[in-house]
């Protein structure tokens, strides 16, 4: 028996050893094997990123632009393909880009095919659902995938929204149907697998229905739209939660105050958490309307902190706020008018939120920012404008420890001037004017890269575009998201396999 065990044990140890070597090669790490010894975390370069833009090229719309950049410039081959979704199992390539570290702007013309109705599966609520011809997907690989950021730019030259990555879970918070003519949910399937989406909605009056709207089928490389105004009738605040049971989608929500107008795109809000931060409130005058979602069954006791250029404090009217579970609320914050800031929300239960200010394009109820995560490695804004009647700004906030950050402007041919280093005090916000690196003199679009430096606390950022001059109209807000060049790899732990003697 002893010899037989030895014959079995030798091949087993060979298999284990080969498995360990294969695992180390796969993750690209060096490690020392030993019982219970964790391997230090490492990172790997981003090699593939996909983004989808729902409004670009829709039938009947005006020509608009897609702006993209992979920042900073990195060595190695890379490619980003801008393609129109075909509504079938194919796409049409509009442009191919191979130069990281440069802003590229491509015009997308409207599709010629009109929308047609889609029959909802049995059991669905009677929510109008149609297929839309249009939408754009950006597929980047190699050096063009590192630090990629993509935005859709409206026909008036003002950035309308960030183009998101496909996922399985999206949250939107904003004004309800009261005062709106249209509330439309776009679901984009940029992949080759059919996706099934579920939509759950609740308002200031509570859940919209007892069960989610299930079984919305989105074919590969296509877009479908749901018109929700009738279902949300009379609501003052609304929350939409989109999940997929099969496949992935990019979800987007557009609200308009009148038919035929473009309206505004709600930014994707952070997944509900006990503490969230809404960055990028500008120095523009006007009341801030805060929309808060409490998705659980337990009531929320809400606490607000304004992180401003003067320090952190509870804004007037922010005490004693209780919101029923499974509902949304709208809170006016007039005391923050004209003050650049971020809003920190804390509660006893998970929440998420957005803020609306007056402004935006014709038909828009306002301009929005939403709960966002702090920047990791770097944040990138693809499209900014300074000059020609507009000014671009950054609102940088450090709710906790102080932050030192580097701001780099990048044009169509690369960096525009020397980077700028700024200091944000602990518990403070800082308003920074953009376009000093060359964008203003050329009156052309440029990108911005924001990099928190070593030793900094958490940094939140928002980009603002406003009409130049005193009292200029607020045109666009955007919470800045992380644009990673390196993707963190998870911890692994190596152990020996032993046998009893």
FIMAR-61421 format. One record per residue: y, x negated, z of N, C-alpha, C in turn. Coordinates in steps of 0.05 Angstrom, whole numbers, padded with zeros to 5 digits, always signed. Each point is the difference from the previous one (the first is absolute). Layout:
BEGIN
YXZYXZYXZ...
END
This chain:
BEGIN
-00024-00016+00000+00024+00016+00000+00025-00017+00000-00001-00023+00014+00023-00017+00001+00007-00011-00027-00020-00009-00016+00005-00009-00027+00011+00021-00018-00012+00025+00003+00009+00022-00016+00030+00007+00005+00008-00001+00026+00028+00006+00007+00018-00021-00012-00009-00025+00000+00017-00022-00011+00004+00005-00030-00022+00008-00014+00002+00005-00029+00020+00022-00006+00000+00021+00018+00019+00022-00004+00028-00008+00007+00003-00016+00021+00026-00007+00009+00016-00018-00019-00013-00018-00013+00013-00019-00018+00014+00015-00023-00014+00018-00015+00015+00015-00021+00022+00017+00011-00004+00011+00024+00020+00017+00012+00026-00016+00005-00003-00024+00011+00023-00017+00005+00014-00008-00025-00015-00004-00022+00012-00007-00025+00017+00023-00010-00011+00025+00002+00015+00023-00009+00026+00003+00017-00002-00003+00026+00023+00002+00018+00021-00021-00008-00009-00024-00004+00019-00022-00007+00014+00006-00026-00016+00009-00020+00013+00006-00026+00019+00023+00003-00007+00020+00016+00018+00023+00004+00026-00009+00013-00002-00018+00019+00024-00010+00013+00018-00015-00019-00012-00018-00017+00015-00015-00019+00013+00019-00020-00015+00020-00010+00011+00019-00019+00024+00015+00012-00003+00009+00025+00022+00014+00013+00025-00018+00002-00003-00025+00007+00023-00018+00003+00013-00004-00027-00016-00003-00021+00012-00004-00027+00014+00025-00009-00011+00024+00006+00012+00025-00008+00028+00003+00012+00003-00006+00026+00025+00004+00013+00019-00024-00002-00010-00022-00011+00017-00023-00004+00009-00013+00026-00017-00002+00020+00007-00010+00026-00017-00025+00007+00010-00016+00018-00017-00020+00013-00005+00010+00028-00024-00004+00010-00007+00011+00027-00022-00017+00012-00001+00000+00027-00022-00012+00014-00018+00021+00011-00025+00000-00008-00019+00020+00009-00007-00005+00030-00001+00022+00014-00008-00002+00028-00001+00027+00012-00014+00004+00022-00003+00026+00012+00026+00011+00010+00009+00023-00012+00024+00014+00011+00026-00013-00006+00001-00020-00018+00026-00014-00006+00014+00014-00024+00023+00012+00005+00014+00013-00022+00012-00020-00020+00000+00007-00025+00013-00017-00021+00029+00007-00002+00018-00019+00001+00029+00006-00002+00006+00016-00025+00019+00019+00001+00006+00016-00023+00014-00017-00021-00005+00006-00025+00013-00013-00022+00011+00021-00019+00014-00009-00021+00011+00018-00020-00010-00009-00028+00000+00019-00018-00007-00005-00027+00023+00010-00018+00005-00013-00022+00021+00008-00018-00006+00027-00012+00020+00018-00002-00003+00025-00014-00007-00005-00029-00020+00014-00010-00009-00005-00028+00001+00025-00017+00003+00024+00012+00001+00024-00016+00015+00022+00015+00019+00012-00012+00016+00021+00012+00006+00022-00021-00002+00025+00008+00006+00022-00018+00022+00018+00013+00019+00009-00017+00021+00018+00009+00001+00023-00021+00009+00024+00009+00003+00022-00018+00027+00014+00005+00013+00008-00022+00026+00013+00001-00002+00027-00013+00002+00022+00016-00006+00026-00010+00020+00012-00019+00026-00007+00004+00021+00014-00016+00005-00012-00027-00009-00024-00004+00007-00014-00025-00015+00012-00024+00015+00006-00021-00012+00009-00025-00011+00028+00000+00008+00017+00020-00010+00027+00000+00012+00015-00023-00016+00018-00012+00009+00016-00023+00025+00015+00008+00020-00001-00018+00025+00015+00005+00021-00015+00016-00007-00024+00010+00019-00015+00017+00015-00020-00018+00023-00010+00011+00016-00020-00014-00014-00027+00003+00005-00018-00019-00011-00027+00002+00009-00013+00027-00018-00014+00013+00006-00013+00025-00013-00027+00000+00005-00016+00021-00010-00028+00000-00020-00004+00023-00017-00020-00005-00017-00011+00022+00009-00028+00004+00006-00007+00025+00009-00027+00008-00021-00013+00017-00007-00024-00007-00021-00014+00015+00005-00030+00002-00010-00011+00022+00003-00029+00005-00023-00009+00017-00010-00023-00005-00019-00014+00018+00015-00023+00012+00006+00001+00026+00017-00020+00012-00013-00012+00025+00005-00027+00004+00014-00018-00018-00017-00010-00022+00011-00016-00018-00016-00011-00021-00022-00018+00011-00025+00004-00009-00023-00016+00009-00014-00011-00025-00014-00022+00004-00014-00013-00022-00026+00015-00007-00010-00004-00023-00025+00012-00008+00005+00023-00020-00021+00006-00015+00001+00021-00020+00002+00027+00014+00015+00018-00012+00001+00028+00010+00010+00018-00022-00005+00026+00004+00008+00020-00020+00005+00027+00014+00020+00014-00008+00005+00027+00009+00003+00018-00025-00017+00020-00002+00001+00018-00022+00013+00027+00009+00020+00008-00015+00013+00026+00005-00012+00020-00020-00013+00020+00010-00015+00019-00018+00007+00029+00006+00000+00015-00021+00004+00029+00002-00027+00013+00005-00001+00018+00020-00025+00014+00005-00005+00019-00023-00025+00001-00008-00007+00015-00024-00009+00028+00004-00006+00008+00025-00010+00026+00005-00029+00003-00007-00013-00022-00008-00028-00001-00006-00011-00025+00013-00022-00010-00010-00011-00025+00012+00012-00025-00013+00026+00001-00006+00012-00023-00013+00030-00001+00007+00012-00024-00005+00028-00003+00004+00012-00014-00025+00026+00001-00003+00014-00013-00022+00017-00022+00012-00005-00025-00008+00016-00022+00010+00027-00001-00013+00021+00001+00017+00028+00000-00010+00012-00028+00000-00009-00017+00019+00012-00027+00003-00018-00017+00016-00001-00025-00007-00016-00020+00015+00018-00023+00009+00000-00006+00026+00018-00020+00011-00017-00023+00013+00010-00024-00003-00014-00024+00010+00017-00019+00015+00025+00007+00008+00018-00018+00012+00007+00009+00029-00014-00011+00020+00007+00006+00028+00027-00011+00007+00013+00011+00021+00026-00010+00008+00023+00009-00017-00004+00020-00017+00022+00010-00017-00001+00031+00000+00024+00012+00001+00001+00029-00002-00004+00009-00028-00018+00020-00004-00005+00012-00027+00006+00029+00002+00014+00011-00020+00006+00028-00001-00008+00010-00028-00018+00021+00000-00010+00011-00025+00006+00029-00001+00010+00009-00023+00007+00029-00004-00025+00015-00008-00004+00023+00012-00022+00018-00005+00011+00026-00011-00008+00007-00025+00010+00025-00012-00019+00023+00007+00010+00024-00001-00016+00024+00008-00023+00004-00019-00022+00010+00012-00023+00007-00016+00007+00025-00017-00014+00004-00022+00005+00022-00018-00018+00024+00006-00020-00004+00016-00019+00022+00006+00011+00016+00024+00000+00026-00002+00010+00016+00022-00022+00006+00020+00007+00010+00024-00019+00006+00021-00016+00024-00008-00024+00002+00011-00017+00023-00004-00013+00007+00027-00007+00025+00003-00010+00010+00026-00028-00010+00005-00007-00003+00025-00027-00007+00008-00010+00021+00019-00025+00009-00005-00011+00021+00018-00009-00013+00026+00009+00011+00022-00007-00010+00026-00029+00007+00007-00015-00017+00013-00028+00006+00007-00001+00024+00019-00023+00014+00001-00002+00023+00018+00005-00008+00029+00013+00017+00015+00004-00006+00028+00027-00012+00006+00014-00010-00022+00027-00011+00004+00020+00022+00006+00021-00008+00014+00023+00019+00002+00014+00002-00026+00014+00023-00005+00012+00004-00026+00026-00017-00003-00003-00026+00000+00022-00019-00004+00000-00008-00029+00022+00004-00015+00001-00008-00028-00006-00030-00003-00019-00007-00017-00007-00027-00005-00001-00005-00030+00014-00020-00009+00001-00005-00029-00006-00030-00004-00009-00006-00024-00003-00028-00008+00026-00008-00014+00009-00025+00004+00024-00010-00012-00006-00024-00018+00012+00000-00023-00003-00023-00018+00022-00020+00007-00007-00024+00008+00019-00020+00007-00010-00016+00024+00019-00014+00013-00008-00018+00021-00006-00028-00010+00006-00020+00017-00004-00028-00008-00016-00014+00022-00017-00018-00008-00015-00017+00018+00005-00029-00006+00003-00016+00021+00003-00029-00003-00024-00014+00013-00015-00015-00016-00023-00015+00009+00006-00029-00002+00001-00014+00023+00008-00029+00001-00023-00016+00010-00003-00024-00011-00021-00019+00008+00011-00028+00002-00014-00017+00015+00008-00028+00003+00027-00003+00012+00016-00018-00010+00027-00006+00011+00018+00024-00001-00004+00019-00019+00017+00024-00002-00007+00021+00022-00022-00004+00014-00007+00018+00021+00011-00008+00027+00011-00024+00002+00009-00011+00026+00029+00008+00004+00005+00015+00021+00027+00009+00006+00010+00021-00020-00018+00016-00011+00008+00019-00020+00014+00024+00012+00022+00008-00012+00015+00024+00007+00008+00015-00026-00003+00026+00000+00005+00017-00023+00016+00024+00008+00021+00007-00015+00016+00024+00005+00005+00015-00025+00003+00027+00002+00008+00016-00022+00030+00004+00001+00014-00004-00022+00029+00001-00002+00008+00024-00017+00017+00017+00010+00008+00024-00014+00017-00006-00024+00004+00020-00017+00015-00003-00025+00029-00009+00006+00011+00006+00024+00027-00008+00006+00002-00029+00011-00022-00014-00001+00000-00028+00009-00002-00004+00030-00006+00021+00015-00003-00002+00029-00030+00001+00007-00010-00019+00016-00029+00002+00007-00006+00025+00015-00022+00014-00009-00007+00026+00011-00021-00001+00021-00019-00019-00002-00022+00000+00019-00017-00025-00004-00014-00008+00020-00020-00021-00001-00025+00010-00013-00013-00016-00017-00026+00007-00011-00021-00010+00019-00017+00019+00010-00019-00007+00021-00027-00009-00011-00016-00011+00018-00027-00008-00007-00019+00024+00005-00021+00002-00015-00019+00022+00005-00012-00002+00028-00004+00023+00012-00011+00001+00027-00014+00026+00005-00008+00004+00025-00015+00024+00008+00016+00017+00019+00024-00008+00009+00014+00014+00021+00030-00004-00003+00015+00022-00003+00029-00001-00004+00013+00021+00017+00024-00007+00012+00015+00019+00016+00029+00002-00011+00010+00025-00001+00028+00005-00008+00013+00019+00019+00025-00006+00008+00015+00017+00018+00028+00004-00012+00009+00025+00000+00027+00005-00011+00009+00028+00003+00021+00008-00015+00011+00027+00002-00021+00020-00010+00001+00024+00012-00017+00022-00009+00012+00014-00024-00012+00022-00008+00008+00014-00024+00028+00013+00003+00008+00006+00024+00026+00013+00004+00022-00018-00012+00014+00010-00020+00020-00016-00014-00011-00015-00024-00026+00001-00005-00012-00015-00022-00010+00020-00021+00001-00009-00025-00011+00016-00022-00028-00009-00007-00006-00026+00004-00026-00011-00008-00009-00020+00021-00026+00002+00006-00014-00021+00016-00026-00005-00016-00002-00024-00011-00023-00006-00017-00015-00024+00010-00026+00003+00001-00018-00022+00008-00014-00011-00025+00003-00026-00004-00013-00014-00022-00023-00016+00010-00023+00002-00013-00024-00016+00006-00007-00016-00024+00000-00026+00002-00005-00018-00022-00026-00015+00005-00018+00002-00019-00026-00014+00001+00001-00022-00021+00006-00025+00010+00002-00023-00019-00027-00013-00005-00021+00009+00013-00026-00014-00002-00018+00014-00020-00024-00009-00002-00020+00010-00019-00020+00019+00013+00004+00007+00026-00018+00019+00013+00016+00025+00007-00012+00023-00005+00012+00026+00007+00006+00000+00030+00024+00010+00007+00008+00002+00028+00002+00030+00009-00008+00005+00024+00003+00027+00012+00019-00003+00024+00022+00016-00001+00021-00002+00021+00001+00026+00016+00008-00004+00026+00005+00023+00018+00028-00002+00010+00014+00023+00001+00028+00001+00009+00002+00018+00024+00011-00011+00022+00005+00015+00024+00030+00001+00004+00011+00024+00006+00029+00003+00003+00006+00015+00026+00021-00008+00014+00011+00016+00022+00030-00003+00000+00013+00019+00013+00029+00002-00001+00011+00004+00028+00026+00006+00002+00012+00005+00026-00012+00025+00013-00014+00017-00015-00013+00024+00011-00029-00005+00006-00010-00024-00004-00028-00006+00005-00016-00005-00025-00027-00001+00002-00016-00006-00023+00004+00021-00022+00000-00009-00025+00003+00018-00022-00023+00018-00005-00024-00011+00005-00025+00016-00002-00020-00011+00020-00022+00015+00003-00019-00008+00020-00018-00023-00010-00002-00004-00026-00016-00023-00010+00015-00013-00023-00006-00026-00005+00014-00014-00021-00006+00012-00027+00018-00005-00020-00005+00007-00028-00019-00021-00011-00025+00007-00004-00020-00020-00007-00008+00002-00030-00013-00020-00009-00012+00000-00026+00019-00003-00023+00022-00014+00003+00018-00005-00022-00011-00024-00016-00011+00006-00023-00013-00021-00016+00021-00014-00018+00000-00026+00002+00018-00016-00017-00017-00018-00018+00001+00005-00026-00017-00016-00018+00010-00029-00002-00017-00018-00009+00008-00028-00002+00024-00003-00019+00018-00018+00008+00024-00007-00017+00017+00024-00006+00005+00017+00020+00015+00025-00005+00017+00007+00024+00017+00021-00004+00018+00010+00021-00002+00030+00002-00001+00011+00024+00002+00029+00004+00023+00005+00019+00011+00025-00002+00023+00007+00015-00005+00027+00013+00008+00003+00026-00001+00025+00014+00029+00009+00007+00007+00025-00006+00025+00011+00007-00003+00015+00026+00014-00009+00022-00005+00010+00027+00022+00017+00011+00022+00005-00016+00023+00014+00011-00008+00027+00010-00017+00015-00014-00007+00027+00009-00016-00001+00026-00017-00020+00003-00016-00002+00025+00017-00008+00024+00022-00014-00005+00017-00010+00022+00024+00017+00004+00001+00024-00011+00024+00016+00000+00011+00004+00029+00027-00004+00002+00013+00004+00026-00001-00023+00019-00015-00021-00006-00003-00022+00019+00025-00018+00001+00005-00011+00023+00023-00019+00003-00009-00029+00000-00025-00005+00007-00012-00027+00000-00029+00003-00009-00010-00020-00015-00027+00002-00010-00013-00027+00002-00027+00000+00005-00016-00024+00001-00024+00005-00019-00005-00019-00018-00022+00001-00018-00018-00024+00005-00026+00005+00005-00020-00021+00004-00020+00002-00022-00002-00021-00016-00018-00001-00023-00022-00020+00006-00025+00010-00002-00023-00018+00004-00020+00004-00024-00015-00020-00005-00021+00003-00021-00027-00001+00013-00019+00016-00009-00027-00001+00008-00017-00016-00019+00010-00003-00025-00013-00017-00020+00022-00014-00016-00003-00026-00004+00019-00015-00016+00026-00005+00015+00020-00010-00015+00026-00006+00010+00021+00011-00018+00024+00006+00011+00022+00010-00015+00026-00014+00010+00021+00004-00016+00027-00005+00010+00013+00027+00002+00009+00007+00024+00014+00026+00004+00030-00004+00001+00015+00019-00011+00029-00001+00001+00010+00029+00002+00023+00003+00013+00012+00026+00004+00029+00000-00009+00008+00019-00018+00027+00002-00009+00011+00027+00008+00025-00001+00011+00014+00025+00009+00026+00002-00016+00007+00025-00008+00024+00005-00015+00013+00025+00009+00027+00001+00000+00015+00023+00009+00004+00020-00022-00006-00007-00025+00003+00019-00022-00019-00007-00022-00009+00021-00014-00019-00004-00022+00013-00016-00023-00016-00017-00012+00009-00017-00022+00013-00026+00008+00005-00004+00026+00012-00025+00010-00021-00018+00010+00005-00026-00001-00020-00020+00007-00007+00000+00030+00020+00003+00017-00005+00001+00029-00004-00027+00012-00015-00001+00022-00005-00025+00015-00029-00003+00006-00009-00025+00001-00028-00006+00007-00001-00007+00030-00017+00013+00015-00004-00007+00028-00015-00026+00003+00009-00019+00016-00015-00025+00004-00025+00006+00016-00021-00015-00005-00025+00003+00016+00006-00009+00029-00007+00017+00019+00005-00006+00028-00025-00014+00012+00006-00017+00020-00022-00014+00014-00019+00020+00012-00025-00007+00002-00020+00016+00014+00009+00006+00028-00004+00024+00010+00010+00007+00027-00010-00020+00022+00019-00007+00018-00005-00019+00022+00018+00008+00023-00006-00009+00024+00017+00006+00023+00028-00011-00002+00004-00022-00015+00026-00012-00005+00003-00006-00029+00022+00009-00012+00006-00006-00028+00029-00008-00003+00006-00015-00021+00027-00009-00005+00008+00008-00028+00024+00012-00003+00011+00008-00026+00023-00019-00006-00003-00018-00020+00020-00020-00005+00021+00009-00021+00022-00014-00002+00017+00002-00023+00021+00021+00001+00009+00010+00023+00022+00019+00001+00025-00015-00006+00016+00010-00020+00023-00016-00010+00025+00005+00017+00022-00013-00008+00026+00004+00013+00015+00024-00012-00013+00014-00018+00013+00024-00012+00005+00021+00021+00021+00015-00003+00007+00022+00018-00018+00024-00006-00003+00018+00020-00015+00024-00004-00022+00002+00021-00008+00025+00005-00021+00006+00020-00027-00010-00010-00016-00012+00018-00027-00007-00006-00018+00023+00009-00017+00010-00017-00019+00021+00007-00028-00013+00003-00010+00001+00024-00026-00011+00006-00022+00021-00001-00021-00005-00017-00022+00018-00002-00024-00013+00013-00012+00014+00020-00021-00012+00017-00025+00017-00004-00023-00013-00004-00026+00014-00002-00017-00006+00024-00012+00021+00011-00019-00003+00023-00026+00012-00010-00018-00016-00011-00024+00012-00013-00022+00009+00019-00001-00009+00024-00021+00007+00018+00005+00027+00013-00019+00008+00018+00002+00026+00013+00018-00002+00026+00005-00024+00010+00015-00003+00025+00030-00003-00006+00016+00013+00017+00029-00002-00004+00010-00028+00004+00022-00007-00014+00012-00027+00002+00026+00000+00015+00002-00018+00019+00025-00005+00014+00012-00025-00014+00023+00004-00014+00011-00021-00017+00023-00015+00013+00000-00026-00004+00022-00017+00009+00010-00016-00024+00027+00000-00004+00012-00014-00022+00017-00023+00009-00001-00022-00015+00017-00023+00005+00012-00009-00027+00027-00002+00000+00013-00010-00024+00004-00030+00003-00010-00015-00020+00002-00029+00000+00023-00007-00019+00024-00005+00011+00024-00002-00017+00012-00028+00002+00022-00004-00015+00014-00025+00001+00013-00005+00027+00002+00021+00016+00012-00002+00027-00021-00002+00022-00025+00001-00007-00021-00001+00019-00017+00025-00001-00019+00003+00018-00019+00022+00001+00008+00020+00022-00001+00026-00007+00007+00021+00019-00010+00027-00009-00004+00019+00018-00008+00027-00009+00024+00014-00012-00002+00010-00025+00023+00013-00012+00005+00027+00013+00025+00010-00002+00007+00026+00011-00017+00022-00011-00011+00017+00017-00016+00022-00009-00030-00007-00002-00008-00023+00010-00027-00009-00003-00017+00003+00025+00010+00013+00021-00015+00002+00024-00013+00028+00003-00022+00002+00014-00013+00025+00005-00011+00013-00025-00011-00016-00018-00010+00011-00025-00030+00005+00002-00009+00025-00001-00028+00007+00001-00007+00015-00026-00021-00008-00013-00008+00012-00026-00029+00009+00003-00005+00026-00007-00028+00010+00002-00019-00016-00018-00025-00002+00009-00020-00013-00016-00006+00017-00025-00008-00014-00022-00006+00013-00025+00025+00012-00014+00023-00013+00005+00025+00011-00012+00018-00023-00007+00023+00007-00012+00021-00020-00006+00027+00010+00010+00019-00017+00003+00026+00007+00011+00022-00016-00015+00024+00011-00002+00023-00014-00011+00020-00003+00022+00011-00024+00003+00019-00007+00021+00025-00013-00013+00023+00011+00006+00025-00011-00011+00010-00022+00019+00009-00023-00012+00010-00022+00016+00028-00008-00010+00020+00016+00005+00027-00006-00010+00012-00025+00012-00009-00008+00024+00013-00023+00013-00005-00026-00014-00020+00000-00019-00006-00025-00014+00015-00002-00027+00018+00018-00005+00015-00001-00025+00015-00026-00003-00004-00013-00023+00015-00025-00006-00011-00025+00014-00023+00003+00014-00011-00023+00015-00025-00010-00013-00001-00025-00010-00026-00010-00011-00020-00004+00023-00024+00009-00005-00019+00001+00023-00029+00004-00010-00018-00003+00018-00028+00010-00002-00004+00019+00023-00018+00019-00004-00007+00019+00022-00028-00006+00010-00003-00003+00026-00026-00004+00012-00007+00026+00015-00023+00011-00007-00010+00025+00012-00025-00006+00016+00000+00010+00025-00024-00003+00017-00007+00027+00011-00026+00004+00003-00010+00026+00010-00026-00005+00015-00009+00021+00014-00025-00001+00014-00025+00005-00018+00006+00008-00025-00021+00005-00020+00008-00012-00026-00019-00004-00019+00008-00011-00026+00019+00018-00015+00021-00013-00012+00020+00014-00016+00006-00016-00025+00014+00012-00019+00012-00015-00022+00025+00015-00008+00017-00012-00017+00026+00012-00005+00014-00011-00025+00022+00014-00008+00018-00010-00020+00028+00008+00008+00020-00013-00014+00028+00007+00005+00013+00006-00027+00017+00020-00001+00015+00007-00024+00030-00002+00005+00014-00012-00020+00029-00002+00000+00010+00014-00026+00024+00009+00000+00012+00012-00024+00003-00021-00022-00005+00009-00025+00003-00018-00023-00022+00004-00019-00004-00020-00018-00021+00001-00019+00008+00011-00027-00020+00003-00017+00004+00010-00027+00004+00030-00001+00009+00011-00023+00004+00029-00001-00026+00015+00006+00002+00021+00016-00023+00015+00008-00015-00011+00025+00008-00023+00009-00013-00011+00024+00010+00012+00025-00018+00007+00019+00010+00010+00026+00014-00021+00016-00005-00025-00006+00012-00023+00014-00014-00025-00008+00004-00021+00017-00012-00026-00004-00016-00006+00025-00024-00013-00004-00020-00002+00022-00008-00029+00006-00006-00003+00026-00017-00022+00009-00021+00011+00018-00021-00015+00006-00023+00011+00015-00011-00022+00019-00017+00009+00018-00013-00018+00019-00015-00021-00016+00003-00026+00007-00012-00022-00014-00010-00021+00019-00017-00017-00010-00011-00022+00016+00018-00025-00001-00001-00018+00020+00016-00024-00002-00010-00018-00023+00018-00017-00010-00007-00018-00022-00020-00021+00009-00021-00004-00016-00019-00022+00004+00003-00019-00023+00003-00026+00006+00004-00021-00020+00027+00003-00015+00004+00022-00014+00025+00004-00015+00002+00029-00009+00024+00009-00005+00005+00026-00013+00015-00005-00026-00006+00016-00020+00013-00003-00026+00011+00027-00009+00025+00000-00010+00012+00023-00013+00003-00007-00029-00012+00015-00018-00001-00008-00028+00027+00004-00014+00015+00021+00006+00023+00007-00017+00024+00005+00017+00021-00015-00003+00026+00003+00013+00022-00003-00020+00023+00013+00006+00023-00002-00017+00025-00004+00016+00017-00019-00009+00026-00004+00012+00020-00005-00023+00022+00014+00001+00020-00001-00021-00003+00025-00017+00021+00005-00017-00001+00024-00016+00001+00026+00015+00013-00001+00024+00004+00025+00015-00021+00004+00022-00018-00019+00003-00021+00002+00021-00001-00025+00017-00010+00002+00024-00004-00023+00018-00027+00004+00014-00015-00022+00001-00026+00000+00014+00002-00015+00026-00014+00011+00020+00001-00011+00027-00028+00000+00012-00004-00018+00020-00023+00000+00017+00008+00007+00028-00016+00017+00013+00003+00005+00029-00025-00012+00013+00004-00022+00015-00022-00014+00013+00001+00006+00030-00023+00007+00011-00001+00008+00028-00022-00015+00016+00007-00008+00024-00019-00014+00018-00001+00017+00026-00018+00020+00002-00002+00016+00024-00008-00015+00024-00016-00022-00004-00009-00016+00023+00014-00027+00001-00015-00021-00003+00012-00027+00001+00018-00006-00024+00017-00020+00003+00018-00008-00022-00015-00009-00024+00013+00002-00023-00013-00007-00026+00019-00019-00015-00012-00020-00013+00013-00016-00020-00013+00005-00026+00015+00007-00021-00012+00008-00025+00014-00014-00023-00015-00005-00021+00011-00012-00025+00001+00022-00021+00023+00002-00014+00004+00020-00021+00004-00015-00026-00018+00006-00019+00001-00014-00026+00004+00021-00022+00020-00004-00017+00004+00018-00023-00012-00012-00025-00013+00017-00016-00014-00010-00023+00007+00018-00024+00008-00013-00022+00008+00015-00024-00022-00002-00022+00007+00008-00024-00019+00000-00022-00010-00027-00008+00014-00022+00008-00008-00027-00007-00008-00016+00025+00000+00012+00023-00008-00014+00025+00021+00002+00021-00001-00018+00021+00018+00002+00022+00029+00000-00009+00017+00017+00013+00028+00002-00006+00016-00011+00023+00006-00026+00000+00015-00012+00022-00018-00009+00022+00012-00012+00021-00014-00010+00023-00008+00022+00019-00023-00002+00013-00008+00020+00020+00020+00001+00023+00002+00023+00012+00017+00005+00023-00017+00003+00025+00008-00013+00022-00014+00003+00025+00017+00016+00019-00012+00020+00013+00015+00018+00018-00014+00002+00027+00015+00006+00020-00010+00003+00027+00004+00030+00009-00021+00012+00010+00001+00027+00011-00006-00002+00030+00019+00007+00017-00004-00001+00028-00021+00019+00010-00012-00006+00023-00020+00018+00012+00012+00027+00005-00014+00021-00009+00010+00028+00004+00024+00007-00017+00005-00015-00022+00023+00005-00017-00008+00004-00029+00019+00010-00016-00002+00002-00029+00022-00015-00013-00004-00008-00025+00020-00016-00015+00002+00011-00028+00025+00005-00009+00005+00009-00027+00008-00024-00017-00015-00004-00022+00005-00023-00017+00005+00010-00029+00023-00010-00011+00006+00007-00028-00016-00017-00019-00010+00012-00021-00016-00014-00020+00017-00005-00025-00010-00017-00018+00014-00006-00024+00016-00025+00001+00000-00014+00023+00015-00024+00003-00013-00024-00015-00026+00003-00007-00014-00022-00013+00002+00001-00030+00017+00017-00012+00002+00001-00029-00002+00027-00012-00012+00019+00015-00003+00027-00011+00027+00013-00005+00020-00004+00017+00026+00014-00003+00014-00010-00024+00000-00026-00005+00015-00011-00023-00011+00009-00026-00027+00003-00002-00012+00008-00025-00001+00031-00003+00004+00014+00022-00002+00029+00000-00027+00009-00010-00021-00016+00006-00027+00007-00009-00017+00004+00024-00024+00011-00005-00019+00005+00022-00011-00026+00010-00008+00000+00025-00013-00024+00012-00019+00010+00022-00019-00017+00007-00018+00005+00021+00008-00015+00026-00011+00008+00022+00006-00012+00026-00026-00005+00015-00003-00024+00011-00023-00007+00016+00010-00006+00029-00012+00013+00020+00008-00003+00028-00023-00013+00014+00004-00023+00012-00021-00016+00013+00007-00005+00029-00015+00013+00019+00004-00007+00029-00009-00029+00004+00015-00016+00014-00007-00028+00005-00016-00002+00026-00012-00023+00003-00018-00005+00023+00015+00004+00027-00014+00012+00019+00011+00005+00026+00015+00026+00003+00002+00015-00022+00015+00025+00000-00016+00023+00012+00014+00020+00010-00013+00025+00008-00005+00017-00024-00007+00026+00005-00005+00018-00022+00026+00007-00014-00002-00001-00027+00023+00006-00017-00005+00025-00017+00019+00019+00001-00001+00024-00017+00024-00002-00019-00004+00009-00025+00021-00002-00020+00002+00025-00016+00025+00006-00009+00005+00022-00019+00020-00009-00020-00003+00008-00025+00019-00006-00021+00016+00025-00006+00027-00003-00003+00018+00022-00005+00016-00006-00025+00004+00020-00017+00018-00002-00023+00021+00021+00003+00025-00008-00001+00022+00018+00007+00022-00004-00021+00016+00021-00006+00023-00004-00017+00020-00019+00012+00011-00018-00017+00018-00020+00010+00027+00013+00008+00014-00013+00017+00026+00010+00009-00003+00017+00025+00023+00006+00012+00000+00016+00025-00010+00028-00006-00019+00010+00017-00010+00027-00003-00019+00003-00024-00012-00022-00009-00019+00001-00022-00024+00017+00006-00010+00015-00020-00023+00018+00004-00026-00016+00004-00016+00008+00019-00026-00012+00004-00018+00008-00023-00012-00019-00013-00016+00006-00024-00030-00004+00004-00008-00019+00017-00029-00006+00003-00005-00014+00026-00022+00007+00014-00010-00015+00023-00029-00006-00005-00009-00022+00011-00028-00008-00003-00010-00016+00024-00020+00010+00015-00012-00016+00021-00015-00023-00013+00004-00024+00008-00012-00024-00013-00028-00004+00012-00020-00003-00018-00028-00005+00008-00007-00029-00004-00021-00009+00013-00011-00027-00003-00011-00003-00028+00006-00023-00012-00011-00008-00026-00015-00026+00004-00026+00001+00005-00015-00023+00008-00008-00018-00023+00002-00026+00004-00012-00019-00018-00027-00009+00009-00004+00001+00027-00025-00007+00012-00011+00024+00016-00025+00006-00003-00013+00022+00014-00016-00010+00024+00006+00008+00024-00016-00009+00023-00029+00008-00002-00018-00018+00007-00028+00006+00001-00008+00007+00029-00020+00017+00004-00007+00008+00027-00014-00022+00015-00001+00002+00026-00016-00018+00017-00029+00004-00006-00015-00022+00001-00029+00001-00001-00011-00016+00023-00025+00006+00008-00012-00014+00022-00028-00008-00008-00006-00026+00003-00026-00011-00008-00018-00004+00024-00025+00008-00003-00020-00004+00021-00026-00010-00012-00016-00015+00016-00026-00008-00009-00020+00022+00005-00020+00002-00017-00023+00017+00005-00022-00016+00012-00009+00008+00024-00021-00016+00014-00025+00017+00003-00022-00014+00004-00026+00014+00005-00011-00010+00026-00016+00017+00013-00012-00008+00025-00022-00020-00006-00005-00019+00018-00021-00021-00004-00027+00013+00002
END
